[in-house]
Amino acid sequence: MTDVVPTDPHAESEWGRVALWLDPSNIRWLAQHCCCGDEASEEDHDRCSRIRFRSSTALHKSRNSA
């Protein structure tokens, strides 16, 4: 298993990212649901995939850091 690397808040801020604190059940839901309709563009599907991946990763990291 690879070591968990803590998030660097300064680097994330420089990239324009913001912290988002959600209840684990909301993160789990977000990680498992794509609400893109049939008319959604490939860009929208890619964005949704990134959000779901990051949600799943955040949930995984929170479980392993406890």
N, C-alpha and C positions, 0 to 999 in steps of 0.2 A: 504494500500500500504506500502511495506517495504521501509525503508530509503535506499537511494543510498549510497553505500560505495565507496568512492574514491579509485582508484587504487593506490597501494603503489609501486612507481617506484623501490625502493630498493629491495623489496621482489620479484617483477617480474624479476628484473635483476639477483637475486640470483637463480631463477628458470631457468635462461637461456633464458628468453623471451625478445623480442624486441618490441619497439613501431612501429606501422605501421600507418601512416597517409594517408588516402585515402579520396577522394571525396565521400560524402554520396551516390551518385548514383552508384558508383563502389562497395561500401559496400553492398548496397541493392541488386545489381546483384549477388555478391558473396554469399550472404546469401540465395539466391533463386535458385541457379544453382548447380547441381551436374554433373560434366563432366566425372564421372567414367564410363568406358565402361563395357560391359557385362563380359569381362575377368578380371576385377578388383577383387582383393582379398578382403576378409572381412576386413582385416586391412586397406586397401585403402578406403573402404566405411566408416569405422569408423573414419578415419582421416578426410575425406571430411565432414562427419557429424559434427565433432568437429569444423572445420573451419567455416562451415555455421552457427552453433550455436553461436560461438563467434562473428561472423560478425553481426548476428542479435542482439545479446546482446549489442554490441558496438553501433549500430545504435539506439537501444531503449534508452540506457543510455544517448546518446548525445541529444536526443530529450527531455528527462526529466530534463536535467541539464541546459537547456537554459533559 
